[in-house]
Amino acid sequence: MAIKLRELTQTPELIAGGHRACAGCLGVNAVRQVLHAVDRPVVTTSATGCLEVTTTIYPYTAWQTPFIHSAFENVAATASGIERALKVLGDEGAIPRKVKTIAFAGDGGTYDIGLQALSGALERGHDFLYVCYNNEAYMNTGIQRSGATPYGASTTTSPAGRRSLGKTQRPKNMTDIVVAHSVPYVAQASPHSWRDLATKVKKAMDKEGPAFINILAPCHRGWRYPMEEGINISKMAVDTCVWPLFEVDEGEWNLSYRPRRKPDVADWLKRQRRFDHLFKNGGGPVLDTIQDTVDEDWAKLLERCGEPPKTD
Amino acid sequence: MRPDTGRVAMTGNEPGALAMKQVRPDVVAGYPITPQTELMQQFAQYVADGESETELILVESEHSAMSAVIGASATGVRAMTATSANGLALMWEMLYIAAGYRLPISTMLVSRSLGGPINIHCDHSDAMGMRDTGWIMLFAETAQEAYDNGIMATRIAEHDQVRLPVMTVQDGFITSHTTQVLSILTDEQVSEFVGIYRPKKSLSNFDQPMTYGAIVLPDFYMDVKRQQAEAMDNSPRFVEQVADEYAELTGRRHEALESYRLDDAQVALVVLGSAAGTAKDAIDIMRERAIAVGLLKVRMFRPFPRVEVAEALSRTRAICVLDRSLAMGAPMGPLAADVAASLVTGRRAPPLYNAVYGLGGRDITIADFEGVIEEAAEVAQTGAPKATVRYVGLRGNEE
């Protein structure tokens, strides 16, 4: 049965207001949406990053759940210890058995520095949910390029210049990397699609073993769009198929959303000033390359999900 | 009354694993590294055979090992790990965090050099790299001490007036891989001695959700760290309390410092770890040659018992501090620097110099110690060491 907005509004607010995230931050918004979808006690942990520094400025904390942050590259390892400790306490009846561990990290803490710890925890099969809030660069330290930064994006360490287009490599396909671990549940979600996101969290929570949700989290400071535009930007990322919504449930690929009309990627790019330089002199072959890559990836995804290939 | 304790022959890693089993940790994280590997293998066997109920997490790196035990400990259970050398170095970031969060984690270090060039044998460069991280550090001379420290560490760490992580150190190969006879306790005795650890405040308290690891900015950070330093400074009396109770149970009393023929000594040696045994033999020989030499063995290296060290050494005429590691570019090795600093703040500071020995597993023999003692006896006469730092057992002459 479809989740109703009314139900979600009646669940407790586990990230309290008053945290210091930027107005219009979709990272903390994504985390808030995840926590509205949980239906049981959870222990939460986060990697170093925007989420951690904005929600835990001592002596305050926005977390209404038990929460620990320890370092940048290790959230999945920390979660492994928490999960085993909760099992011990659950087995002896000190706490309910259904308590779940949720780990949060940005793309830096997931795609790059935290990849080893994540891979280890997935391979060991800990019963936990890992949520990546993917804002496509190191935003906490000031918009440096990461393994998730898209081709052609200008960041402070891959700046566009007279001899550079910005980042010259494609982002790694992190969601696929997790799928390769054969874990029970893997999904991509987006904050504009709250029902899809909440449904995926609920599915993930019901799995025994590792679950991974990669949530696109547009950042107006880094992507350079007006701060009230975040939800539109995330919707366009999904409609253009730059960030498709899908899940891999027990190995079965399911497409979550198929846009009726697939706008050009350029329509999405030109709303973000991190791609401004690509449009100088009327755009050109770079835009074609980006469009081709998105189209190829989308076609591959449709095939994996058993969907008919033609879109329009 | 002292219950009967079993006498067994074991390598140092085996009583390490046995102590780990007997303190009944809820969660252990393990990752192989020479020379610690055998300890975790033995522990894994206990788990496989159902002799231990511990949740064993076989992580993909030592960084994750320490991270996992931090997660488990903060969730309110007893958590441990063990490592050596580069493994400890990889944990380094997390060592500070474990201590800063006041988590009662105990860890066993089987000491090994920290290359390059790579070398798998004993020295204390790994342990010295962590000396300022905020862990209590206990060094063992023998397999017996490694076992005893391994049991006491749990009680010390979890003492509600301490709440600091504890590292127990034994010498790689020299202690970890040689067979020694030692006394062990029964599982029940240890279990009763360490008790059960279930703190009220933890991540598993859902009535009072707490945040561990908040970001603390300049308005509070310094005060938080000062409190942590105070906990460290206050810990010796609780370490002693645990040692008293352990002595009651076993008849073995482990002091922060052990003095050997030091009362009337004009020449003092200071060492950490297994070399103390060899030094004691050499001291007996040199005493017969009428050299008034004694030994100060530092068992508790952190917090450093500076007042007691100064007191134990202030009446001597020459002090040779032996370091099994280098502090590149520093005035002296780490142990020597701490002893020197302790003497400066004490009543009297006799001439002191540093002898570096045993790097990367180089043997230090009784004959080596005789040479060290002869040279130190000369310094007691002249009052002037030949150099601030000497090397023992180099190939060819040092000069």
Contacts between the chains, C-beta under 8 A, distances in Angstrom:
chain1	res1	chain2	res2	distance
A	41	B	206	4.9
A	43	B	75	6.7
A	43	B	203	5.0
A	43	B	204	7.2
A	45	B	71	6.8
A	52	B	213	7.7
A	52	B	215	6.8
A	53	B	215	5.0
A	56	B	211	5.6
A	56	B	213	7.2
A	56	B	214	3.9
A	56	B	215	5.4
A	57	B	214	7.0
A	57	B	215	5.7
A	57	B	217	6.8
A	58	B	214	4.2
A	58	B	215	6.4
A	58	B	216	4.2
A	58	B	217	7.0
A	58	B	220	5.4
A	58	B	224	7.9
A	59	B	214	7.6
A	59	B	220	6.8
A	60	B	214	7.9
A	61	B	211	3.9
A	61	B	214	6.0
A	63	B	209	6.7
A	63	B	211	5.3
A	64	B	209	6.0
A	65	B	209	5.4
A	66	B	202	7.8
A	66	B	203	3.9
A	66	B	204	7.0
A	66	B	205	7.0
A	66	B	206	6.9
A	66	B	209	4.6
A	66	B	210	6.1
A	66	B	211	7.9
A	67	B	203	7.6
A	67	B	209	7.2
A	67	B	210	7.7
A	67	B	211	4.7
A	67	B	212	7.0
A	68	B	70	7.9
A	68	B	71	6.7
A	68	B	74	5.2
A	68	B	203	6.0
A	68	B	211	7.4
A	68	B	212	4.0
A	68	B	213	5.3
A	69	B	212	7.3
A	69	B	213	3.9
A	69	B	214	7.6
A	69	B	215	7.9
A	70	B	67	6.2
A	70	B	70	5.4
A	70	B	71	7.5
A	70	B	94	6.9
A	70	B	97	5.1
A	70	B	101	7.5
A	70	B	212	7.7
A	70	B	213	5.4
A	71	B	67	6.9
A	71	B	93	5.9
A	71	B	94	6.5
A	71	B	97	6.2
A	73	B	63	7.0
A	74	B	63	6.2
A	74	B	64	6.2
A	74	B	67	3.8
A	74	B	94	7.2
A	76	B	64	7.9
A	77	B	59	6.3
A	77	B	63	7.2
A	77	B	64	3.5
A	77	B	65	7.8
A	77	B	67	3.7
A	77	B	68	5.0
A	77	B	71	7.2
A	78	B	67	4.9
A	78	B	68	6.8
A	78	B	70	6.2
A	78	B	71	3.9
A	79	B	71	6.4
A	80	B	29	8.0
A	80	B	57	5.7
A	80	B	59	7.1
A	80	B	64	7.3
A	80	B	67	7.9
A	80	B	68	4.8
A	80	B	71	6.7
A	81	B	27	6.2
A	81	B	29	6.9
A	81	B	57	6.9
A	81	B	67	6.9
A	81	B	68	3.6
A	81	B	69	5.8
A	81	B	70	6.5
A	81	B	71	2.9
A	81	B	72	3.7
A	81	B	73	7.5
A	81	B	75	7.1
A	81	B	79	6.7
A	82	B	71	4.2
A	82	B	72	6.7
A	82	B	74	7.4
A	82	B	75	5.0
A	82	B	203	6.5
A	83	B	71	7.9
A	84	B	26	7.9
A	84	B	27	4.9
A	84	B	55	4.2
A	84	B	57	5.7
A	84	B	68	7.5
A	84	B	72	6.0
A	85	B	26	6.4
A	85	B	27	5.6
A	85	B	55	7.7
A	85	B	71	7.0
A	85	B	72	4.0
A	85	B	73	7.8
A	85	B	75	3.6
A	85	B	76	6.8
A	85	B	77	4.4
A	85	B	79	7.2
A	85	B	204	7.1
A	86	B	75	6.2
A	86	B	204	6.5
A	87	B	55	6.4
A	88	B	26	4.5
A	88	B	27	6.8
A	88	B	55	5.9
A	88	B	77	5.4
A	89	B	75	7.3
A	89	B	76	7.0
A	89	B	77	6.8
A	89	B	204	5.3
A	94	B	198	7.2
A	94	B	204	7.1
A	95	B	204	5.4
A	95	B	206	7.2
A	99	B	204	7.7
A	99	B	206	7.8
A	116	B	60	6.1
A	116	B	61	6.4
A	116	B	64	7.6
A	117	B	60	7.2
A	117	B	61	7.6
A	117	B	63	7.5
A	117	B	64	5.1
A	117	B	67	7.0
A	119	B	60	7.0
A	120	B	59	5.9
A	120	B	60	3.2
A	120	B	61	7.3
A	120	B	64	5.8
A	123	B	60	7.5
A	124	B	57	6.9
A	124	B	58	7.2
A	124	B	59	7.8
